[in-house]
């Protein structure tokens, strides 16, 4: 059963994502890994997961992912909720896509 509420996750940050920026970012790899781990813990393991990124590590930053689990497609919203000691915490919300 897919949990349609929010799931909290924390992932490590990397300094200086692209170009000359010195902002901390969440890499696509870290984001996908953290989202997949959280979904597994919520008993909704993804069969396939793809996230947009990298994501700037600042509160209220939003990105999206697409996920397939048990043959059902989902739109996944990821919102950064806090940054502390090199870790970004974020919440995940699943929305089943209509076909």
N, C-alpha and C positions, 0 to 999 in steps of 0.2 A: 504494500500500500504506500502510495506516495504522500509524504507529508507536505501539505500545501501552505504551511506557515513559514516562519523564518527559521533559519538554521544559522547559528553563529560559528565563525571560523577565524583562526589567526594564522597568518603566514609571514614569512620573513621578507624583508624589503631588500632591494638592491639600489645602491646610489647611482645616479646618472644613467638613466635609461637609454635615450637615443641622443645623438648629436652632442651639443655642448651643454645640455641641461644638467643641473646638479640636483634636481628634485629626486626624491626617493620614488621608486616605482615598484609595482608588483608585476613581475614578468608573467608572460602567458603561461609558461610551464608551472610556476609556483601557483598561479591562480587555478589552473586546471587541476593540479594535484590537490590543492586545499579543498576545492569544491567537490571533487570526486570522493575524497576522504570523508568529508562531512555528510555527503549523501549516502555513503556506505554505512556510516554510523547511524543514520536515520532510516536504515533498512530500505534504501532506494538506490542500490548500486547502478550507476550508469553503464550501459553497454557501449555508448559512444558519447563523448563530450568535447565540444569545441567552444573556446572562449575568445572574445575579442580582447586585444591588449597590445602592449602593456598598459597598465592602469596607473595613473598618478596616485600616489599614496597620500590622499588628503580626505578628510571627513566629508561625507556626502558624495564622493565620486562614485559614479554609476557606470557599470558595464553590463554586457549581456553575454550569455552563452546559449548554445543549443545542446539539447541532450536527448538521447533515445534510451529508454529503459523498458524492457519487456515489450518491445514493439510499439511503444507509445512515444510520440515526440513531445518535448517540453521546451518552453522558453524559460530561461533561468535569468533572473535579475540579481545582480550582485552589487551591494552598496557598502562602501567603506564606512565603518562606524567609529573606529578609533585607531590611533597610532601611538605606540608606546614601546620604548626600548628596542627599536629595530623590527618590531612586529606590527603588522596591520591586521586589525580585526574587521570582519565584514559579515553582513547577513545575506542569506540566499533565500530567494523566493521562487518557487516553481509554479509555472502556469502551463497547464496542458494546452497544446495547440490544437485548433480545430482543423479537421481535414474534410 
